[in-house]
């Protein structure tokens, strides 16, 4: 009799457990289906918020015009050559032109960019968590504005914490351009993060006008992402002043420039001076190319490191469309990569 009771009890427990198992399995399956269906139904903006905790900020044309500050550093640095290259004759003329330099970012464009950033972050997160954290942190700070085609000759740039992108970027987003411009916002917000990097790349900050360059400085193209004209680059023995110089005192456009390197001399007190010898095209400065790679357009340390940020993204993702294996041949990039990774591991 006792054996019958025990057998019935065991069978009852077994039946209960089997029933519970199939019930839970069905419930879990339904939950997974519902979760999948919910994920599918989410917009790119919702996915970006749910997965990465991000809401990207997009400026209207009216909001973006407030970025143009008449007494700000960028506009105040516009001399006659820079005004002429921008089709203006006075600072008032430039200001009135630039406050109307933006277009609205359409809802479809916003969805396109949200989807692009969502997929980029998903990809980056697989490879390096600190880099993922770095990108998320700065994306949470920046905003986007859309420039009219003529603004800064169509070149993306930053103003305060806003990335001003060309119109094409909002329909065909380029991930390397995004990281390039994020770097400029980083440089502007926390310049101390780059304080030790620039000297290790050969850059020297010399905050005084160099004798003999009185005819050069007025031709220097103004760059919102690298406004200082006082950076020099050297290999330990020789220093060069490097810049984008207008070809005439009244250029017709911003691209009327030559990238040049000017060899400098030093007096007994260590002060630099320029003897007005012929400039060297930057693409012909072998020391520069061997150290930094085929990267001659990035003449300012802010621009050089922003270009390295593009390379680093391609390096991390092993982008088959890039030359990421070649980048690691250059000493300048290797120094940047080590410095940047140490910084990320420490702060991100």
Secondary structure, 3 states (H helix, E strand, C coil): CHHHHHHHHHHHHHHHHHHHHHHHHHHHHHHHHHHHHHHHHCCHHHHHHHHHCCCCEECCHHHHHHHCCCCCHHHHCCCHHHHHHCCCCCHHHHHHHHCCCEECCCHHHHHHHHHHHHHHHHHHHHHCHHHHHHHHHHHCCCEEEEECCCHHHHCCEEECCEEEECHHHHCCCCHHHHHHHHHHHHHHHCHHHHHHHHHHCCEEECCCCCECCCCCHHHECCCCCCCCCCEEEECCCCEEEEEEEECCCCCCCCCCEEEEEEECEECCCCCEECCCCCCEEHHHCHHHHHHHCCCCCCCCHHHHHHHHHHHHHHHHHCCCCCCHHHHCCCHHHHHHHHHHHHHHHHHC
